[in-house]
């Protein structure tokens, strides 16, 4: 290999001594490369971003000599690239090869302080003929910056760079610290509340943190998880973290805004199918970058992702500011607007180089426009989440007050004056008639029922066995009071007896059958209670052969008698329980040809 040598002792323009050859096949060996037509370094145009060129091998050759009488330690680099493979032929020693790579820890590289430098010692009057193969990966700038300097010069420059870029480093650290803190705080809130939107927001913040850490990890002066596990930096590209972030961002908005509950058909469809779209992009991203390792295809996926993200962001902004179905809080609207503006300005400023995109310390230089908007967005979203949290706590407190009132009303409905008056009159009649044994039995069952009501009145739930025991006690008393004017039958699947149901849920419907269904009934009344399991629900049927709801209503209207509120009270209570516990208790009253049937399905509650 013959070329004019660069004298490190005298200095000068190092680049003018470099020659270049591009091996588009990337299959030629170092010995074959020497016979290829090299061009002067300044005559070769290198792309700013590699497309299919990432498959090429960029070869450089040059000669170094030390004309002084003193040995010198130098650091040599071809720039901020993925790998540099040095083949060195010394006039005073044997040949040797050194590989520098960004996927190595700093302690594994030839120069402890920076992965891009090769430390060499040139002896007096020694010449080094050097052949270098450079490889890079697409998706980041192809920064060829050949340079050679003494260790002292490199130390001085590094200190200068650290000082000049102190604000960029501080801003980067501040942003990541805030993202990490808010993510941990929101995760703890989810642990205590189990609100899904908090989980999705924490995962969104994690995605955003990984997105920023990805660029930060390309600096030699910081250790990040990406540095320890290069797979997450080189096989999984930055677009992977963009897609992950976008998926959880949309899930967060869907849950926070209640799209599936309040949104229009179009809004539900868009929020549903955009997840499939991003999952497809995620699969393609992994396929191109990890499986096929076609980074040119991966770059196309990245561009498509950016277009889709911008399009969906525009739709979200329009929806949040104009939708009549989804009334987004002001903080959410402003957060989405700020983030969208940050993405657009950050992308344009980097594309058209209005701001710095790289530096000696940070290959991914922080975009102040984008980072400031991310901080503002996190603040506004956190504010919106805080407002919703306090609103939810207030509503839950209000619901607890309502259910307490409902319990009092239910207790009053269980011990209603009409039932007490009639029962005590029945006992009185038995005593006057000197039917002492019957009176004593009636009084025992009546007192047991009242005691059961008072003991269980504070319970929100009872197991089905306790609920049926209370209901049967009530039926026995009413049957005695009506002197066997009706009969009843209870059939229950035994495996359900330990399942929980809302307390005193059956008695009001049984009472309606006795009080209104059997009123003026010409035959003996019958009540049938059937309880079975159906699709992991407790299926309840209460059937009577009474006069039916319409005739009962006409009789009550003509008599202007007492109106029963038992059924309405139990329905109000079930609605409140649904609001608090998220139960889906289905309830239906069916008018039969003769009589009425109440049908309930109660989900299993553990």
C-alpha positions as CSV (number, residue, x, y, z in Angstrom):
1,X,0.0,0.0,0.0
2,X,1.7,3.2,-1.2
3,X,0.6,6.6,-0.3
4,X,2.1,9.9,0.8
5,X,2.5,9.8,4.6
6,X,1.1,12.2,7.0
7,X,3.7,13.4,9.5
8,X,2.1,13.4,12.9
9,X,5.0,15.5,14.3
10,X,4.5,18.3,11.9
11,X,0.7,18.2,11.7
12,X,-1.3,19.6,8.7
13,X,-4.4,18.6,6.8
14,X,-4.9,14.9,7.6
15,X,-7.9,14.5,5.3
16,X,-5.8,15.3,2.2
17,X,-3.7,12.2,2.8
18,X,-6.7,9.9,2.9
19,X,-7.9,7.8,-0.1
20,X,-11.3,6.1,-0.3
21,X,-12.9,3.1,-2.0
22,X,-16.6,2.0,-1.6
23,X,-17.2,-1.8,-1.8
24,X,-20.9,-2.0,-2.7
25,X,-20.7,-5.8,-2.4
26,X,-19.1,-5.7,1.0
27,X,-17.5,-9.1,0.1
28,X,-13.9,-8.1,-0.7
29,X,-11.1,-9.0,1.8
30,X,-8.5,-6.4,2.9
31,X,-5.9,-7.9,0.6
32,X,-8.3,-7.6,-2.4
33,X,-9.2,-4.1,-1.5
34,X,-5.6,-2.9,-1.9
35,X,-5.8,-3.5,-5.6
36,X,-9.0,-1.5,-6.1
37,X,-9.1,2.1,-7.6
38,X,-9.1,4.4,-4.6
39,X,-10.1,8.0,-4.9
40,X,-9.1,11.0,-2.9
41,X,-11.3,11.4,0.2
42,X,-12.4,14.9,-0.8
43,X,-13.6,13.6,-4.2
44,X,-16.1,11.2,-2.7
45,X,-19.6,12.3,-1.8
46,X,-21.0,10.6,1.2
47,X,-24.7,10.6,1.9
48,X,-26.0,12.3,5.1
49,X,-28.2,9.3,5.8
50,X,-27.5,5.8,4.5
51,X,-30.2,3.9,2.7
52,X,-29.1,0.8,0.9
53,X,-25.5,2.1,1.4
54,X,-25.5,0.6,4.9
55,X,-24.8,-2.7,3.2
56,X,-21.6,-1.2,1.7
57,X,-18.1,-1.3,3.1
58,X,-16.3,2.1,3.1
59,X,-12.5,1.6,2.9
60,X,-9.9,4.2,3.6
61,X,-6.1,4.0,3.4
62,X,-3.4,6.4,4.5
63,X,0.1,6.4,5.9
64,X,1.3,7.9,9.2
65,X,4.9,8.7,10.2
66,X,6.7,10.2,13.1
67,X,9.7,12.3,12.0
68,X,10.6,13.3,15.5
69,X,13.0,11.6,17.9
70,X,10.3,11.1,20.5
71,X,7.6,8.4,20.7
72,X,4.1,9.9,20.7
73,X,0.7,8.6,21.9
74,X,-2.1,9.5,19.4
75,X,-5.8,8.8,19.1
76,X,-7.1,8.1,15.6
77,X,-10.7,8.1,14.4
78,X,-12.7,8.0,11.1
79,X,-15.8,9.5,12.8
80,X,-19.0,8.7,14.7
81,X,-19.8,5.4,12.9
82,X,-20.9,2.0,14.0
83,X,-17.7,0.1,13.5
84,X,-14.1,0.7,12.4
85,X,-11.8,-2.2,11.5
86,X,-8.1,-1.1,11.4
87,X,-5.5,-3.1,9.5
88,X,-2.1,-1.7,10.5
89,X,1.2,-2.5,8.9
90,X,4.2,-1.0,10.9
91,X,7.7,-0.5,9.4
92,X,9.1,-1.5,12.8
93,X,6.7,-4.2,14.0
94,X,4.3,-6.9,12.9
95,X,0.9,-6.3,11.3
96,X,-2.1,-6.2,13.5
97,X,-5.9,-5.7,13.3
98,X,-8.1,-3.7,15.8
99,X,-11.9,-3.5,15.7
100,X,-13.8,-0.6,17.3
101,X,-17.5,-0.9,17.6
102,X,-20.3,1.1,19.3
103,X,-22.0,-2.1,20.6
104,X,-19.0,-2.7,22.9
105,X,-18.7,-1.3,26.4
106,X,-16.1,1.4,26.8
107,X,-13.9,-0.9,28.8
108,X,-13.8,-3.3,25.9
109,X,-12.7,-0.7,23.3
110,X,-9.2,0.4,22.5
111,X,-9.6,3.8,24.0
112,X,-11.3,3.9,27.4
113,X,-12.8,7.3,27.1
114,X,-14.6,7.1,23.7
115,X,-15.6,4.2,21.4
116,X,-14.7,6.1,18.2
117,X,-11.0,6.5,19.0
118,X,-8.1,4.1,18.4
119,X,-5.1,4.7,20.7
120,X,-1.8,4.2,18.9
121,X,1.8,4.7,19.9
122,X,4.1,5.8,17.0
123,X,7.8,5.3,17.6
124,X,10.5,7.7,16.4
125,X,11.0,7.4,12.6
126,X,8.2,4.8,12.4
127,X,5.8,4.6,9.5
128,X,2.3,3.0,9.8
129,X,0.4,2.0,6.7
130,X,-3.3,1.8,7.7
131,X,-6.3,0.4,6.0
132,X,-9.7,1.0,7.6
133,X,-13.1,-0.5,6.9
134,X,-16.0,1.6,8.1
135,X,-19.6,0.2,8.6
136,X,-22.6,2.2,9.7
137,X,-26.3,1.6,10.2
138,X,-29.0,3.6,8.7
139,X,-31.5,5.7,10.7
140,X,-28.9,8.1,12.1
141,X,-26.4,10.6,10.4
142,X,-23.4,9.1,8.7
143,X,-20.7,11.2,10.4
144,X,-17.4,10.6,8.7
145,X,-14.9,12.9,10.5
146,X,-11.3,11.6,10.1
147,X,-9.0,13.0,12.7
148,X,-5.8,12.3,14.5
149,X,-4.6,14.1,17.7
150,X,-2.5,13.5,20.7
151,X,-4.1,12.2,23.9
152,X,-3.4,15.6,25.6
153,X,-5.3,17.4,22.7
154,X,-8.2,14.9,23.0
155,X,-8.4,15.5,26.8
156,X,-8.4,19.3,26.3
157,X,-11.1,19.1,23.6
158,X,-13.2,16.8,25.7
159,X,-13.2,19.1,28.7
160,X,-14.0,22.0,26.4
161,X,-17.0,20.1,24.9
162,X,-18.3,19.2,28.3
163,X,-18.3,22.8,29.3
164,X,-19.9,24.1,26.1
165,X,-22.6,21.4,26.1
166,X,-23.4,21.5,29.9
167,X,-26.8,23.0,29.2
168,X,-27.7,20.3,26.7
169,X,-26.5,17.6,29.1
170,X,-28.4,19.1,32.0
171,X,-31.6,19.5,30.0
172,X,-31.4,15.9,28.9
173,X,-30.9,14.6,32.4
174,X,-33.7,16.8,33.7
175,X,-36.2,15.6,31.1
176,X,-35.4,11.9,31.8
177,X,-35.5,12.4,35.5
178,X,-38.9,14.0,35.3
179,X,-40.2,11.3,33.0
180,X,-38.9,8.6,35.3
181,X,-40.4,10.3,38.5
182,X,-43.8,10.8,37.0
183,X,-43.8,7.2,35.6
184,X,-43.0,5.8,39.0
185,X,-45.6,8.0,40.7
186,X,-48.4,7.1,38.2
187,X,-47.5,3.4,38.5
188,X,-48.0,3.6,42.3
189,X,-51.3,5.3,41.8
190,X,-52.4,2.5,39.5
191,X,-51.3,-0.1,42.1
192,X,-53.7,1.5,44.6
193,X,-56.6,2.5,42.4
194,X,-56.4,-0.1,39.5
195,X,-57.6,2.6,37.0
196,X,-56.6,1.3,33.5
197,X,-55.8,4.8,32.2
198,X,-53.1,5.2,34.8
199,X,-51.4,2.0,33.7
200,X,-51.5,3.0,30.1
201,X,-50.1,6.5,31.0
202,X,-47.3,4.9,33.0
203,X,-46.4,2.7,30.0
204,X,-46.6,5.7,27.7
205,X,-44.1,7.5,29.9
206,X,-41.9,4.5,29.9
207,X,-42.0,4.4,26.1
208,X,-41.2,8.1,26.0
209,X,-38.3,7.6,28.4
210,X,-36.9,4.8,26.3
211,X,-37.2,6.9,23.2
212,X,-35.1,9.6,24.8
213,X,-32.6,7.2,26.4
214,X,-32.1,5.6,23.0
215,X,-30.5,8.8,21.6
216,X,-28.7,9.5,24.8
217,X,-27.0,6.1,24.8
218,X,-25.0,7.0,21.7
219,X,-22.8,9.3,23.8
220,X,-19.6,7.7,25.1
221,X,-19.9,9.7,28.3
222,X,-23.0,8.0,29.7
223,X,-23.9,4.5,30.6
224,X,-27.6,3.5,30.0
225,X,-29.5,0.2,29.8
226,X,-28.9,0.4,26.0
227,X,-25.2,0.5,26.5
228,X,-25.3,-2.7,28.6
229,X,-27.6,-4.5,26.2
230,X,-26.8,-3.4,22.6
231,X,-29.7,-5.4,21.2
232,X,-32.0,-2.6,22.4
233,X,-29.9,0.0,20.6
234,X,-28.9,-1.6,17.3
235,X,-31.4,-4.4,16.6
236,X,-34.4,-2.6,18.0
237,X,-34.3,0.8,16.3
238,X,-35.7,4.1,17.5
239,X,-38.9,3.6,15.5
240,X,-39.7,0.6,17.7
241,X,-39.9,2.9,20.7
242,X,-41.9,5.5,18.7
243,X,-44.6,2.8,17.9
244,X,-44.7,1.5,21.5
245,X,-45.1,5.0,22.8
246,X,-47.9,5.7,20.3
247,X,-49.8,2.5,21.2
248,X,-49.9,3.3,24.9
249,X,-50.7,7.0,24.2
250,X,-53.8,6.0,22.3
251,X,-54.8,3.4,24.9
252,X,-54.5,6.1,27.6
253,X,-56.7,8.5,25.7
254,X,-59.2,5.8,24.9
255,X,-59.6,5.0,28.6
256,X,-59.3,8.5,29.9
257,X,-61.9,9.9,27.5
258,X,-64.2,6.9,27.8
259,X,-64.3,6.5,24.0
260,X,-66.1,3.1,24.1
261,X,-68.7,4.4,26.5
262,X,-69.3,8.0,25.2
263,X,-67.8,8.1,21.7
264,X,-69.5,8.1,18.3
265,X,-69.4,5.0,16.1
266,X,-66.6,6.6,14.0
267,X,-64.6,7.5,17.0
268,X,-64.9,4.0,18.4
269,X,-63.9,2.5,15.1
270,X,-60.8,4.7,14.7
271,X,-59.6,4.1,18.3
272,X,-60.1,0.4,17.7
273,X,-58.5,-0.1,14.3
274,X,-55.6,2.3,14.8
275,X,-54.3,-0.2,17.4
276,X,-54.3,-2.9,14.8
277,X,-52.5,-0.5,12.4
278,X,-49.7,0.2,14.9
279,X,-49.4,-3.5,15.8
280,X,-48.9,-4.2,12.1
281,X,-46.3,-1.5,12.0
282,X,-44.6,-2.9,15.1
283,X,-44.5,-6.4,13.6
284,X,-43.0,-5.0,10.3
285,X,-40.5,-3.0,12.3
286,X,-39.3,-6.1,14.2
287,X,-39.3,-8.2,11.0
288,X,-37.2,-5.7,9.1
289,X,-34.7,-4.7,11.8
290,X,-34.3,-7.9,13.8
291,X,-35.3,-10.8,11.6
292,X,-34.4,-9.8,8.1
293,X,-31.9,-7.0,9.2
294,X,-32.9,-4.9,6.2
295,X,-32.4,-1.5,7.7
296,X,-33.3,0.2,4.4
297,X,-36.7,-1.3,4.6
298,X,-36.8,-0.4,8.3
299,X,-36.2,3.3,7.3
300,X,-39.2,3.2,5.0
301,X,-41.3,1.8,7.9
302,X,-40.0,4.7,10.0
303,X,-41.1,7.3,7.4
304,X,-44.6,5.6,7.1
305,X,-44.9,5.6,10.9
306,X,-44.1,9.3,11.1
307,X,-46.8,10.1,8.5
308,X,-49.4,7.9,10.3
309,X,-48.6,9.5,13.7
310,X,-49.0,13.0,12.3
311,X,-52.3,12.1,10.6
312,X,-53.7,10.5,13.8
313,X,-52.5,13.5,15.9
314,X,-54.3,15.9,13.6
315,X,-57.5,13.8,13.9
316,X,-57.2,13.7,17.7
317,X,-56.8,17.5,17.9
318,X,-59.9,18.0,15.7
319,X,-61.9,15.4,17.7
320,X,-60.9,16.9,21.1
321,X,-61.8,20.5,20.1
322,X,-65.0,19.8,18.2
323,X,-66.5,16.5,19.4
324,X,-69.9,16.6,21.1
325,X,-69.5,13.1,22.4
326,X,-66.1,13.2,23.9
327,X,-65.8,16.3,26.1
328,X,-62.1,16.3,26.8
329,X,-60.9,18.5,29.7
330,X,-59.0,21.7,28.8
331,X,-55.7,20.3,30.1
332,X,-56.0,17.2,27.8
333,X,-56.7,19.4,24.8
334,X,-53.8,21.7,25.5
335,X,-51.5,18.7,26.2
336,X,-52.3,17.1,22.9
337,X,-51.9,20.5,21.1
338,X,-48.5,21.1,22.7
339,X,-47.2,17.7,22.0
340,X,-48.3,17.9,18.3
341,X,-46.7,21.3,17.9
342,X,-43.5,19.9,19.5
343,X,-43.4,16.9,17.2
344,X,-43.9,19.1,14.0
345,X,-41.4,21.8,15.0
346,X,-38.9,19.2,16.2
347,X,-39.1,17.2,13.0
348,X,-38.9,20.3,10.7
349,X,-36.1,21.9,12.7
350,X,-34.0,18.7,12.5
351,X,-34.8,18.0,8.8
352,X,-33.9,21.4,7.6
353,X,-31.0,21.8,10.2
354,X,-32.4,24.9,11.8
355,X,-30.9,23.6,15.1
356,X,-28.0,21.4,16.0
357,X,-28.6,17.7,15.4
358,X,-25.3,16.3,16.5
359,X,-22.2,17.3,18.5
360,X,-18.9,15.8,19.6
361,X,-20.5,14.5,22.8
362,X,-24.0,13.8,21.7
363,X,-24.6,12.0,18.4
364,X,-28.3,12.7,19.0
365,X,-28.3,16.3,20.1
366,X,-31.4,17.2,22.2
367,X,-34.1,19.1,20.2
368,X,-35.1,21.9,22.6
369,X,-38.4,22.5,20.9
370,X,-39.5,18.9,21.2
371,X,-38.2,18.4,24.7
372,X,-39.8,21.5,26.1
373,X,-43.2,20.5,24.6
374,X,-42.8,17.0,26.1
375,X,-42.3,18.6,29.5
376,X,-45.3,20.8,29.1
377,X,-47.4,17.9,27.9
378,X,-46.4,15.7,30.9
379,X,-47.3,18.6,33.2
380,X,-50.7,19.1,31.6
381,X,-51.6,15.4,31.4
382,X,-50.6,15.0,35.1
383,X,-52.9,18.0,35.9
384,X,-55.8,16.4,34.0
385,X,-55.2,13.0,35.7
386,X,-55.1,14.7,39.1
387,X,-58.4,16.5,38.4
388,X,-60.0,13.3,37.3
389,X,-58.7,11.4,40.3
390,X,-60.1,14.0,42.8
391,X,-63.4,14.0,40.8
392,X,-63.6,10.2,41.0
393,X,-62.9,10.3,44.8
394,X,-65.6,12.9,45.3
395,X,-68.1,10.9,43.2
396,X,-67.2,7.7,45.1
397,X,-67.8,9.5,48.4
398,X,-71.1,10.7,47.1
399,X,-72.1,7.2,46.0
400,X,-71.1,5.8,49.4
401,X,-73.5,8.4,51.0
402,X,-76.2,7.3,48.6
403,X,-75.7,3.7,49.3
404,X,-75.8,4.4,53.1
405,X,-79.2,6.2,52.5
406,X,-80.3,3.3,50.4
407,X,-79.5,0.8,53.1
408,X,-81.6,2.8,55.6
409,X,-84.5,2.9,53.2
410,X,-84.1,-0.8,52.6
411,X,-84.1,-1.5,56.3
412,X,-87.3,0.6,56.6
413,X,-88.8,-1.3,53.7
414,X,-88.0,-4.7,55.3
415,X,-89.6,-3.7,58.6
416,X,-92.5,-1.7,57.1
417,X,-95.3,-0.7,59.4
418,X,-97.8,-2.7,57.4
419,X,-95.9,-6.0,57.8
420,X,-95.3,-5.3,61.5
421,X,-98.9,-4.3,62.2
422,X,-100.4,-7.4,60.5
423,X,-97.9,-9.8,62.0
424,X,-98.5,-8.5,65.6
425,X,-102.3,-8.6,65.0
426,X,-102.0,-12.2,63.9
427,X,-100.1,-13.0,67.1
428,X,-102.8,-11.1,69.1
429,X,-105.5,-13.1,67.4
430,X,-103.8,-16.4,68.2
431,X,-103.4,-15.4,71.8
432,X,-107.1,-14.3,72.2
433,X,-108.2,-17.6,70.5
434,X,-106.1,-19.4,73.1
435,X,-104.0,-21.0,70.4
436,X,-100.9,-20.5,72.6
437,X,-98.6,-23.0,70.9
438,X,-99.3,-21.5,67.5
439,X,-98.8,-18.0,68.9
440,X,-95.5,-18.9,70.5
441,X,-94.3,-20.5,67.3
442,X,-95.3,-17.5,65.3
443,X,-93.7,-15.1,67.8
444,X,-90.4,-17.2,67.8
445,X,-90.2,-17.1,64.0
446,X,-91.1,-13.4,63.9
447,X,-88.5,-12.4,66.4
448,X,-85.9,-14.5,64.6
449,X,-86.7,-12.7,61.4
450,X,-86.4,-9.3,63.0
451,X,-83.1,-10.2,64.7
452,X,-81.8,-11.5,61.3
453,X,-82.7,-8.2,59.6
454,X,-81.0,-6.1,62.3
455,X,-77.9,-8.3,62.3
456,X,-77.4,-8.3,58.6
457,X,-78.7,-4.8,57.8
458,X,-75.1,-3.4,57.7
459,X,-73.9,-6.2,55.4
460,X,-73.5,-5.2,51.7
461,X,-73.3,-8.8,50.6
462,X,-74.5,-12.2,51.9
463,X,-73.8,-15.6,50.6
464,X,-76.7,-17.2,48.7
465,X,-77.4,-19.6,51.5
466,X,-77.9,-16.8,54.1
467,X,-80.0,-14.8,51.6
468,X,-82.3,-17.8,51.0
469,X,-82.6,-18.5,54.7
470,X,-83.8,-15.0,55.4
471,X,-86.2,-15.2,52.4
472,X,-87.7,-18.5,53.6
473,X,-88.1,-17.1,57.1
474,X,-90.1,-14.3,55.7
475,X,-92.2,-16.7,53.6
476,X,-93.0,-18.9,56.6
477,X,-94.3,-16.0,58.6
478,X,-96.4,-14.7,55.8
479,X,-97.8,-18.2,55.1
480,X,-98.9,-18.5,58.7
481,X,-100.4,-15.0,58.7
482,X,-102.4,-15.9,55.6
483,X,-103.3,-19.2,57.1
484,X,-101.7,-21.3,54.4
485,X,-103.3,-19.1,51.7
486,X,-100.3,-19.7,49.5
487,X,-97.4,-22.2,49.1
488,X,-93.9,-21.8,48.0
489,X,-91.0,-23.9,46.6
490,X,-87.3,-23.1,46.5
491,X,-84.9,-25.0,44.2
492,X,-81.3,-24.0,44.2
493,X,-78.1,-25.4,42.6
494,X,-76.0,-26.4,45.7
495,X,-72.7,-25.3,44.2
496,X,-74.0,-21.7,44.3
497,X,-74.8,-21.5,48.0
498,X,-71.4,-20.0,48.9
499,X,-71.6,-17.3,46.1
500,X,-72.1,-13.7,47.2
501,X,-75.2,-11.7,46.3
502,X,-76.4,-8.2,47.3
503,X,-78.0,-8.5,50.8
504,X,-81.9,-8.8,50.9
505,X,-82.2,-8.8,47.1
506,X,-85.0,-11.5,46.9
507,X,-87.4,-10.5,49.7
508,X,-88.9,-7.4,48.1
509,X,-90.0,-9.3,45.0
510,X,-91.5,-12.1,47.1
511,X,-93.3,-9.5,49.1
512,X,-94.8,-8.0,46.0
513,X,-96.1,-11.4,44.9
514,X,-97.8,-11.9,48.3
515,X,-99.2,-8.4,48.8
516,X,-100.2,-7.5,45.3
517,X,-100.2,-10.7,43.2
518,X,-102.3,-12.8,45.6
519,X,-104.7,-9.9,46.3
520,X,-108.2,-11.1,45.4
521,X,-106.8,-14.3,43.9
522,X,-109.6,-16.9,43.6
523,X,-107.2,-19.9,43.9
524,X,-104.4,-20.8,46.2
525,X,-101.2,-18.7,45.5
526,X,-97.9,-20.3,44.5
527,X,-94.4,-18.9,44.5
528,X,-91.6,-20.7,42.8
529,X,-87.9,-19.6,43.3
530,X,-85.5,-21.3,40.9
531,X,-81.7,-20.5,41.1
532,X,-79.1,-22.0,38.8
533,X,-75.8,-21.2,37.2
534,X,-75.7,-19.8,33.7
535,X,-72.5,-18.7,32.0
536,X,-70.7,-17.9,35.3
537,X,-73.8,-15.9,36.5
538,X,-76.4,-16.7,39.2
539,X,-79.6,-17.0,37.3
540,X,-82.7,-16.3,39.5
541,X,-86.4,-16.8,38.5
542,X,-89.2,-15.8,40.9
543,X,-92.5,-16.9,39.5
544,X,-96.0,-16.5,41.0
545,X,-99.5,-17.3,39.8
546,X,-101.0,-14.0,41.0
547,X,-103.4,-11.6,39.3
548,X,-100.5,-9.8,37.4
549,X,-99.2,-6.3,37.4
550,X,-101.9,-4.6,35.3
551,X,-104.9,-5.8,37.4
552,X,-103.0,-5.2,40.7
553,X,-102.3,-1.6,39.5
554,X,-106.1,-1.1,38.8
555,X,-107.0,-2.4,42.2
556,X,-104.5,-0.1,44.0
557,X,-105.7,2.9,41.9
558,X,-109.4,2.2,42.8
559,X,-108.6,1.6,46.5
560,X,-106.2,4.5,46.7
561,X,-104.3,2.2,49.1
562,X,-100.7,2.0,50.3
563,X,-98.1,2.1,47.5
564,X,-95.1,-0.2,47.9
565,X,-91.7,1.2,47.2
566,X,-89.8,-2.1,47.9
567,X,-89.0,-2.9,44.2
568,X,-87.9,0.6,43.3
569,X,-85.7,0.7,46.4
570,X,-83.9,-2.5,45.5
571,X,-83.5,-1.3,41.9
572,X,-82.0,2.0,43.1
573,X,-79.6,0.1,45.4
574,X,-78.5,-2.3,42.6
575,X,-77.7,0.7,40.3
576,X,-75.5,2.2,43.1
577,X,-73.8,-1.1,43.5
578,X,-73.2,-1.3,39.8
579,X,-71.6,2.2,39.9
580,X,-69.3,1.3,42.8
581,X,-68.3,-2.3,42.0
582,X,-68.9,-2.3,38.2
583,X,-71.5,-5.1,38.5
584,X,-73.7,-5.9,35.5
585,X,-76.9,-7.2,37.2
586,X,-79.6,-7.8,34.5
587,X,-83.1,-7.4,35.8
588,X,-86.4,-8.1,34.0
589,X,-90.1,-8.4,35.0
590,X,-92.1,-10.6,32.6
591,X,-95.9,-10.6,32.5
592,X,-97.1,-14.2,32.1
593,X,-100.5,-15.4,30.9
594,X,-101.3,-16.0,34.6
595,X,-99.0,-14.4,37.1
596,X,-95.6,-12.6,37.0
597,X,-92.0,-13.7,36.7
598,X,-88.9,-11.8,37.9
599,X,-85.7,-12.8,36.2
600,X,-82.2,-11.7,37.4
601,X,-78.7,-12.6,36.4
602,X,-76.1,-11.8,39.1
603,X,-72.4,-12.1,38.1
604,X,-70.1,-14.1,40.4
605,X,-68.5,-11.8,42.9
606,X,-65.5,-12.9,45.0
